[in-house]
């Protein structure tokens, strides 16, 4: 007989998170619960099952033999439940919670302005929007869609391209007045740069030299955790930065930022994709609706930079 007074699926979800993340505190943070609440739930689960699932110490959490077996079975059951919901929702109207993870600059400029329109079209959808430049694991974070700027790593994720954008080295007018305009990439050794607090796949900025590309990088005087923070540091005259044109195009046209070393720009671009976990079964209606909506309404052009008659840089095309 079913026990309607016990939410066994929720218990399994919490237990799996505790195991995956390695502790009550980490699981509580992800589930928006208190550590004591998570601990009590696991204790109630163990009391109901009549078996200890985890061994608790001050330093780490380990599974008992019963706990390992329950964890493996819970993973299968939760996956089957998710698949059942996906199949049921594939032919239904979009509804339920949609979790979207997005690059900060792209999210602020191109996604957030569209959200009111999307939610108006799909009133039964509730949205969790997380803006971060940190690369996340969609499965671990339980995210439905992530929007990523730059090269994609090899994975089982499905990607849908939303646009592309050129990269440009820029500086604020007051910084260039103080430190001078670099004439060649070699001049960057005498300049200050804005770097990143997270690892980057390239060790320097690429510049074209004839038929080959070389790398150069000014010494970072400041590091930023995301593109918007780097842009604001650059606007403040802290140093030079290399940013995507979709992000700083308006700053260039207004003269707040000035492109430098454009004759050496290799013309490389960063692609923007919406990525999601691919399955044989159809996507939930809410996920499919959001991806289709982005593909239809996101407008990321890839203009060229040209000097106008007044000497200012303009976006063309």
PAVEXLUM-560810 format. One record per residue (C-alpha): residue number from 1; residue in three letters; y, x, z; chain. Coordinates in nm, 3 decimals. Each point is the difference from the previous one (the first is absolute). Example, Ala and Ser with C-alpha at 12.3 -4.5 7.8 and 13.67 -1.06 7.14 Angstrom:
# residues 2
1_ala_-0.450_1.230_0.780_A
2_ser_0.344_0.137_-0.066_A
END
This chain:
# residues 317
1_unk_0.000_0.000_0.000_A
2_unk_0.348_0.133_-0.088_A
3_unk_0.222_0.102_0.289_A
4_unk_0.342_-0.148_-0.088_A
5_unk_0.157_0.127_0.321_A
6_unk_-0.037_0.363_-0.111_A
7_unk_0.183_0.154_-0.297_A
8_unk_-0.274_0.245_-0.091_A
9_unk_0.166_0.108_-0.325_A
10_unk_0.314_0.102_0.191_A
11_unk_-0.211_0.190_0.252_A
12_unk_-0.172_0.187_-0.280_A
13_unk_0.333_0.079_-0.166_A
14_unk_0.141_0.146_0.321_A
15_unk_-0.317_0.196_0.074_A
16_unk_-0.007_0.148_-0.352_A
17_unk_0.367_0.101_0.027_A
18_unk_-0.065_0.170_0.335_A
19_unk_-0.284_0.201_-0.154_A
20_unk_0.182_0.082_-0.325_A
21_unk_0.319_0.112_0.175_A
22_unk_-0.171_0.174_0.290_A
23_unk_0.142_-0.184_0.298_A
24_unk_0.148_-0.310_0.160_A
25_unk_0.363_0.112_-0.024_A
26_unk_-0.016_0.074_-0.374_A
27_unk_-0.178_-0.328_-0.070_A
28_unk_0.247_-0.194_0.213_A
29_unk_0.290_0.148_-0.195_A
30_unk_-0.148_-0.106_-0.334_A
31_unk_-0.098_-0.345_0.123_A
32_unk_0.329_-0.059_0.183_A
33_unk_-0.179_-0.045_0.333_A
34_unk_0.020_0.181_0.332_A
35_unk_-0.251_0.276_0.080_A
36_unk_-0.106_-0.191_0.311_A
37_unk_-0.056_-0.312_-0.210_A
38_unk_-0.222_0.193_-0.243_A
39_unk_-0.193_0.157_0.289_A
40_unk_-0.059_-0.337_0.164_A
41_unk_-0.118_-0.152_-0.330_A
42_unk_-0.256_0.279_-0.047_A
43_unk_-0.115_-0.044_0.361_A
44_unk_-0.044_-0.375_-0.054_A
45_unk_-0.193_0.071_-0.320_A
46_unk_-0.232_0.241_0.184_A
47_unk_-0.051_-0.253_0.283_A
48_unk_-0.085_-0.275_-0.248_A
49_unk_-0.244_0.222_-0.187_A
50_unk_-0.145_0.144_0.317_A
51_unk_0.024_0.353_-0.139_A
52_unk_0.243_0.293_0.027_A
53_unk_0.149_0.078_-0.341_A
54_unk_0.232_0.290_0.076_A
55_unk_0.010_0.285_0.247_A
56_unk_0.354_0.044_0.127_A
57_unk_0.138_0.337_0.112_A
58_unk_0.354_0.122_0.053_A
59_unk_-0.013_0.203_-0.321_A
60_unk_-0.210_-0.189_-0.249_A
61_unk_-0.201_-0.311_-0.073_A
62_unk_-0.362_0.020_-0.116_A
63_unk_-0.244_-0.268_-0.110_A
64_unk_-0.325_-0.075_0.172_A
65_unk_-0.309_-0.059_-0.211_A
66_unk_0.058_-0.375_0.033_A
67_unk_0.366_0.049_-0.084_A
68_unk_-0.081_0.192_-0.318_A
69_unk_-0.237_-0.272_-0.117_A
70_unk_0.253_-0.274_0.081_A
71_unk_0.276_0.195_-0.180_A
72_unk_-0.203_0.037_-0.320_A
73_unk_-0.100_-0.365_0.001_A
74_unk_0.357_-0.109_0.075_A
75_unk_0.128_0.196_-0.301_A
76_unk_-0.242_-0.183_-0.228_A
77_unk_0.080_-0.342_0.147_A
78_unk_0.378_0.050_-0.023_A
79_unk_-0.031_0.122_-0.359_A
80_unk_-0.208_-0.307_-0.090_A
81_unk_0.252_-0.230_0.168_A
82_unk_0.285_0.163_-0.194_A
83_unk_-0.196_-0.033_-0.323_A
84_unk_-0.069_-0.367_0.072_A
85_unk_0.369_-0.064_0.061_A
86_unk_0.092_0.189_-0.317_A
87_unk_-0.238_-0.207_-0.209_A
88_unk_0.121_-0.323_0.155_A
89_unk_0.366_0.093_-0.045_A
90_unk_-0.028_0.122_-0.358_A
91_unk_0.028_-0.350_-0.141_A
92_unk_0.239_-0.136_0.260_A
93_unk_0.377_0.006_0.026_A
94_unk_0.144_0.320_0.155_A
95_unk_-0.004_-0.028_0.379_A
96_unk_-0.047_0.209_0.311_A
97_unk_0.135_0.332_0.120_A
98_unk_0.086_0.265_-0.259_A
99_unk_0.048_0.358_0.120_A
100_unk_0.203_0.227_-0.228_A
101_unk_0.072_0.369_0.056_A
102_unk_0.283_0.149_-0.205_A
103_unk_0.199_0.319_-0.056_A
104_unk_0.334_-0.040_0.186_A
105_unk_0.251_0.051_-0.286_A
106_unk_-0.197_-0.209_-0.249_A
107_unk_-0.062_-0.269_0.260_A
108_unk_0.366_-0.028_0.094_A
109_unk_0.132_0.003_-0.357_A
110_unk_-0.265_-0.181_-0.202_A
111_unk_-0.240_-0.193_0.225_A
112_unk_0.203_-0.147_0.285_A
113_unk_0.249_-0.176_-0.231_A
114_unk_-0.296_-0.180_-0.163_A
115_unk_-0.172_-0.113_0.322_A
116_unk_0.204_-0.322_0.055_A
117_unk_-0.084_-0.113_-0.352_A
118_unk_-0.371_0.080_0.041_A
119_unk_-0.026_-0.185_0.333_A
120_unk_0.187_-0.296_-0.142_A
121_unk_-0.255_-0.021_-0.283_A
122_unk_-0.292_0.040_0.244_A
123_unk_0.098_-0.173_0.326_A
124_unk_-0.353_0.027_0.146_A
125_unk_0.010_0.381_-0.005_A
126_unk_0.127_0.201_0.298_A
127_unk_0.102_0.359_-0.068_A
128_unk_-0.036_0.317_0.204_A
129_unk_0.216_0.263_-0.176_A
130_unk_-0.025_0.358_0.125_A
131_unk_0.245_0.252_-0.147_A
132_unk_-0.113_0.361_0.037_A
133_unk_-0.030_0.311_-0.216_A
134_unk_-0.317_0.099_0.185_A
135_unk_-0.310_-0.026_-0.217_A
136_unk_-0.232_-0.252_0.166_A
137_unk_-0.367_-0.086_-0.026_A
138_unk_-0.008_-0.362_-0.119_A
139_unk_-0.339_-0.065_0.156_A
140_unk_0.088_0.143_0.340_A
141_unk_0.342_-0.167_0.013_A
142_unk_-0.143_-0.330_-0.131_A
143_unk_0.278_-0.011_-0.262_A
144_unk_-0.037_-0.224_-0.306_A
145_unk_0.239_0.186_-0.229_A
146_unk_0.173_0.338_0.012_A
147_unk_0.282_0.105_-0.232_A
148_unk_-0.008_0.372_-0.066_A
149_unk_0.245_0.227_-0.179_A
150_unk_-0.136_0.319_-0.154_A
151_unk_-0.344_0.120_-0.108_A
152_unk_-0.299_-0.198_0.119_A
153_unk_-0.296_0.167_0.162_A
154_unk_-0.345_-0.065_-0.139_A
155_unk_-0.143_-0.298_0.186_A
156_unk_-0.170_-0.335_-0.042_A
157_unk_0.337_-0.175_0.021_A
158_unk_0.120_-0.208_-0.293_A
159_unk_0.352_0.083_-0.121_A
160_unk_0.249_-0.207_-0.198_A
161_unk_0.302_0.185_-0.135_A
162_unk_0.341_-0.148_0.085_A
163_unk_0.230_0.260_-0.152_A
164_unk_0.095_0.365_-0.024_A
165_unk_0.300_0.208_0.101_A
166_unk_0.138_0.347_-0.080_A
167_unk_0.061_0.257_0.271_A
168_unk_0.344_0.159_0.045_A
169_unk_0.142_0.276_0.222_A
170_unk_0.329_-0.118_0.149_A
171_unk_0.268_0.100_0.246_A
172_unk_0.306_-0.165_0.154_A
173_unk_0.340_0.100_-0.142_A
174_unk_0.117_0.146_0.332_A
175_unk_-0.317_0.209_0.032_A
176_unk_0.047_0.137_-0.354_A
177_unk_0.367_0.071_0.073_A
178_unk_-0.101_0.204_0.306_A
179_unk_-0.306_0.177_-0.138_A
180_unk_0.060_0.006_-0.375_A
181_unk_-0.187_-0.143_-0.297_A
182_unk_-0.327_0.184_-0.070_A
183_unk_-0.014_0.123_-0.359_A
184_unk_-0.370_0.091_-0.014_A
185_unk_-0.305_-0.073_0.217_A
186_unk_0.026_0.355_0.137_A
187_unk_0.333_-0.098_0.162_A
188_unk_-0.186_-0.237_0.234_A
189_unk_-0.081_0.297_0.225_A
190_unk_0.363_-0.020_0.118_A
191_unk_-0.007_-0.377_0.055_A
192_unk_-0.117_-0.238_0.271_A
193_unk_-0.259_-0.267_-0.068_A
194_unk_-0.141_-0.319_0.148_A
195_unk_-0.378_0.006_0.041_A
196_unk_-0.270_-0.227_0.138_A
197_unk_-0.170_-0.035_0.335_A
198_unk_-0.329_-0.086_-0.170_A
199_unk_-0.206_0.222_-0.234_A
200_unk_0.092_-0.005_-0.366_A
201_unk_-0.235_0.078_-0.286_A
202_unk_0.247_0.245_-0.162_A
203_unk_0.141_0.309_0.165_A
204_unk_0.329_-0.001_-0.190_A
205_unk_0.220_-0.191_-0.241_A
206_unk_-0.106_0.039_-0.365_A
207_unk_0.250_0.131_-0.257_A
208_unk_-0.043_0.056_-0.373_A
209_unk_0.038_0.359_-0.126_A
210_unk_-0.052_0.003_-0.375_A
211_unk_-0.356_-0.113_-0.067_A
212_unk_-0.122_0.027_0.358_A
213_unk_0.081_-0.144_0.343_A
214_unk_0.088_0.199_0.311_A
215_unk_0.058_-0.105_0.357_A
216_unk_0.295_0.067_0.228_A
217_unk_0.106_-0.147_0.332_A
218_unk_0.307_0.041_0.223_A
219_unk_-0.070_0.082_0.364_A
220_unk_-0.029_-0.337_0.181_A
221_unk_0.271_-0.043_0.260_A
222_unk_-0.126_-0.351_0.082_A
223_unk_-0.319_-0.198_-0.055_A
224_unk_-0.034_-0.375_-0.044_A
225_unk_-0.292_-0.235_0.058_A
226_unk_0.083_-0.223_-0.298_A
227_unk_0.203_-0.019_-0.318_A
228_unk_0.278_-0.214_0.144_A
229_unk_0.055_0.243_0.288_A
230_unk_0.011_0.289_-0.250_A
231_unk_0.253_-0.190_-0.213_A
232_unk_0.229_-0.061_0.298_A
233_unk_-0.017_0.365_0.104_A
234_unk_0.090_0.098_-0.355_A
235_unk_0.289_-0.248_-0.009_A
236_unk_0.123_0.156_0.324_A
237_unk_0.029_0.340_-0.163_A
238_unk_-0.289_0.161_0.188_A
239_unk_-0.158_0.155_-0.308_A
240_unk_-0.164_-0.053_-0.338_A
241_unk_-0.286_-0.247_-0.046_A
242_unk_-0.240_-0.094_-0.279_A
243_unk_-0.037_-0.377_-0.016_A
244_unk_-0.110_-0.275_-0.236_A
245_unk_0.262_-0.145_-0.232_A
246_unk_-0.099_-0.358_0.088_A
247_unk_0.118_0.080_0.353_A
248_unk_0.323_0.194_-0.061_A
249_unk_0.117_-0.132_-0.338_A
250_unk_0.288_-0.203_0.151_A
251_unk_0.111_0.304_0.205_A
252_unk_0.017_0.212_-0.315_A
253_unk_0.195_-0.260_-0.197_A
254_unk_0.250_-0.041_0.285_A
255_unk_0.042_0.377_0.039_A
256_unk_-0.138_0.006_0.355_A
257_unk_-0.274_0.236_-0.121_A
258_unk_0.019_0.252_-0.284_A
259_unk_-0.302_0.119_-0.205_A
260_unk_-0.044_0.378_-0.007_A
261_unk_-0.205_0.229_-0.227_A
262_unk_-0.052_-0.283_-0.247_A
263_unk_-0.045_0.243_-0.290_A
264_unk_-0.309_0.129_0.184_A
265_unk_-0.137_-0.345_0.092_A
266_unk_-0.358_-0.017_-0.136_A
267_unk_0.029_-0.377_-0.037_A
268_unk_-0.292_-0.075_0.229_A
269_unk_-0.043_-0.353_0.124_A
270_unk_-0.155_-0.174_0.296_A
271_unk_-0.202_-0.312_-0.075_A
272_unk_0.014_-0.302_0.230_A
273_unk_-0.323_-0.194_0.058_A
274_unk_-0.121_-0.294_0.202_A
275_unk_-0.345_0.096_0.129_A
276_unk_-0.264_-0.212_0.166_A
277_unk_-0.367_0.014_0.089_A
278_unk_-0.217_-0.095_-0.296_A
279_unk_-0.306_-0.221_0.045_A
280_unk_-0.242_-0.169_-0.233_A
281_unk_0.110_-0.334_0.142_A
282_unk_0.337_-0.148_-0.099_A
283_unk_0.307_0.097_0.200_A
284_unk_0.132_-0.244_0.260_A
285_unk_0.252_-0.229_-0.163_A
286_unk_0.284_0.129_0.219_A
287_unk_-0.064_0.361_-0.108_A
288_unk_-0.030_-0.083_-0.368_A
289_unk_0.315_-0.213_0.014_A
290_unk_0.202_0.281_0.162_A
291_unk_-0.116_0.269_-0.245_A
292_unk_0.069_-0.226_-0.299_A
293_unk_0.341_-0.087_0.146_A
294_unk_0.093_0.369_0.035_A
295_unk_-0.118_0.079_-0.352_A
296_unk_0.215_-0.282_-0.137_A
297_unk_0.317_0.051_0.199_A
298_unk_0.030_0.369_0.094_A
299_unk_0.235_0.173_-0.243_A
300_unk_-0.007_0.378_0.021_A
301_unk_0.153_0.154_-0.310_A
302_unk_-0.015_0.371_-0.082_A
303_unk_0.348_0.082_-0.130_A
304_unk_0.129_0.339_-0.108_A
305_unk_0.303_0.171_0.153_A
306_unk_0.299_0.073_-0.225_A
307_unk_0.348_0.131_0.074_A
308_unk_0.282_-0.245_-0.071_A
309_unk_0.342_0.095_-0.129_A
310_unk_0.139_0.028_0.353_A
311_unk_-0.268_0.253_0.092_A
312_unk_-0.203_-0.239_0.212_A
313_unk_-0.370_-0.052_-0.048_A
314_unk_-0.110_-0.337_-0.133_A
315_unk_-0.339_-0.168_-0.034_A
316_unk_-0.080_-0.078_-0.363_A
317_unk_-0.284_-0.213_-0.130_A
END
